[in-house]
Amino acid sequence: MDKERLPRWGWLLIGLFLAALVANLLNLVVLVPTVFPEAYRSITVITTMSPVLIYVGVWYDEDRQGYWRHSRARIVGDVLYVVAGAAIGSAIVLVALVDRGLPPFLLDVLAMGAGFLLSWGLFWWRNPELYSSDDER
């Protein structure tokens, strides 16, 4: 793909839209009817969106292209860390707050914050060299 066709926010918007579409289809067809209560549907959306948020930046930034020289197993492991972090972070918030009477929108925003922060934190923990040049600026 030619990353110069669109600015970073364009690729991010397309990726987030596709991730939300896949997550909502998964929720609609499989998870909500069989496993998840309706209140926890945002976990799937957050979990599918978190790799997009992280990897669009890594793919788009020229100074982070060295990441792609890692082995395929390492990259898959990083993706699994990101996905697990998003699922665990958002689930912790939802489990703790779902019965508190908060509006669903607020619950989703809090779960997104926790899920994205934990997933990015795990990605940074595994790849601190990607962000070391940011610290020097």
C-alpha positions as CSV (number, residue, x, y, z in Angstrom):
1,M,0.0,0.0,0.0
2,D,1.2,3.5,-0.8
3,K,1.0,5.3,2.5
4,E,1.4,8.7,0.8
5,R,-2.1,8.4,-0.8
6,L,-3.7,9.5,2.5
7,P,-2.5,11.3,5.6
8,R,-2.0,9.3,8.8
9,W,-5.5,10.3,10.1
10,G,-7.0,9.0,6.9
11,W,-5.4,5.5,7.3
12,L,-6.4,5.6,11.0
13,L,-10.0,6.5,10.1
14,I,-10.2,3.7,7.6
15,G,-8.6,1.1,9.9
16,L,-10.8,2.1,12.9
17,F,-13.9,1.9,10.7
18,L,-13.0,-1.5,9.5
19,A,-12.1,-2.7,13.0
20,A,-15.4,-1.4,14.4
21,L,-17.3,-3.1,11.6
22,V,-15.6,-6.5,12.2
23,A,-16.1,-6.2,16.0
24,N,-19.8,-5.3,15.7
25,L,-20.4,-8.2,13.2
26,L,-18.6,-10.5,15.7
27,N,-20.8,-9.2,18.5
28,L,-24.0,-9.4,16.5
29,V,-23.5,-12.9,15.1
30,V,-21.5,-14.7,17.8
31,L,-20.7,-13.1,21.1
32,V,-23.7,-11.2,22.3
33,P,-26.3,-14.0,21.5
34,T,-24.2,-16.7,23.1
35,V,-21.6,-15.4,25.5
36,F,-21.5,-11.7,26.3
37,P,-24.2,-9.7,28.1
38,E,-25.0,-6.6,26.1
39,A,-23.2,-4.3,28.6
40,Y,-19.8,-5.9,27.6
41,R,-20.1,-5.6,23.9
42,S,-17.6,-2.7,23.8
43,I,-14.8,-5.0,24.9
44,T,-14.7,-6.5,21.4
45,V,-14.7,-3.1,19.7
46,I,-11.9,-1.8,21.9
47,T,-9.9,-5.0,21.4
48,T,-10.1,-4.8,17.6
49,M,-9.4,-1.1,17.5
50,S,-6.3,-1.1,19.7
51,P,-3.9,-2.7,17.2
52,V,-5.1,-0.2,14.6
53,L,-4.3,2.7,16.8
54,I,-0.8,1.4,17.6
55,Y,0.2,-0.1,14.3
56,V,-0.9,2.7,11.9
57,G,1.6,4.9,13.7
58,V,4.3,2.3,13.5
59,W,3.6,1.7,9.8
60,Y,3.3,5.3,8.9
61,D,6.3,6.9,10.7
62,E,9.6,6.7,8.8
63,D,11.6,6.7,12.0
64,R,9.7,3.6,13.3
65,Q,10.3,1.4,10.2
66,G,13.0,-0.6,12.0
67,Y,10.2,-2.3,13.9
68,W,9.3,-4.3,10.8
69,R,12.8,-6.0,10.7
70,H,11.8,-8.0,13.8
71,S,10.9,-11.6,13.3
72,R,7.4,-12.5,12.4
73,A,7.0,-14.4,15.7
74,R,8.0,-11.2,17.6
75,I,5.5,-9.1,15.7
76,V,2.7,-11.7,16.3
77,G,3.6,-11.7,20.0
78,D,3.4,-7.9,20.1
79,V,0.0,-8.0,18.5
80,L,-1.2,-10.6,21.0
81,Y,0.1,-8.4,23.9
82,V,-1.8,-5.4,22.4
83,V,-5.0,-7.4,22.0
84,A,-4.8,-9.0,25.4
85,G,-4.0,-5.6,27.1
86,A,-7.0,-4.0,25.4
87,A,-9.3,-6.8,26.4
88,I,-8.1,-7.0,30.0
89,G,-8.0,-3.3,30.5
90,S,-11.5,-2.6,29.2
91,A,-12.9,-5.7,30.9
92,I,-11.6,-4.6,34.3
93,V,-13.2,-1.2,34.0
94,L,-16.5,-2.6,32.8
95,V,-16.7,-5.4,35.5
96,A,-16.0,-2.8,38.2
97,L,-18.4,-0.2,37.0
98,V,-21.2,-1.8,35.0
99,D,-23.6,-2.1,38.0
100,R,-23.0,1.4,39.3
101,G,-25.7,3.1,37.3
102,L,-23.4,5.0,35.0
103,P,-24.6,5.9,31.5
104,P,-23.5,3.4,28.9
105,F,-21.6,6.1,26.9
106,L,-19.5,6.9,30.0
107,L,-18.8,3.3,30.6
108,D,-17.6,2.8,27.1
109,V,-15.4,5.8,27.2
110,L,-13.8,4.7,30.5
111,A,-13.3,1.2,29.2
112,M,-11.7,2.6,26.0
113,G,-9.3,4.7,28.0
114,A,-8.2,1.8,30.2
115,G,-8.0,-0.7,27.3
116,F,-6.1,1.5,25.0
117,L,-3.7,2.6,27.8
118,L,-3.0,-0.9,28.9
119,S,-2.5,-2.1,25.3
120,W,-0.2,0.7,24.4
121,G,1.7,0.3,27.7
122,L,2.3,-3.4,27.0
123,F,3.4,-2.5,23.4
124,W,5.8,0.2,24.7
125,W,7.1,-2.3,27.4
126,R,8.0,-4.8,24.6
127,N,9.4,-2.1,22.2
128,P,10.9,0.8,24.2
129,E,13.5,1.4,21.4
130,L,10.7,2.7,19.1
131,Y,10.0,5.6,21.5
132,S,13.5,6.3,22.7
133,S,14.0,8.9,20.1
134,D,10.9,10.7,21.3
135,D,12.4,11.0,24.7
136,E,15.5,12.7,23.3
137,R,13.6,15.5,21.6
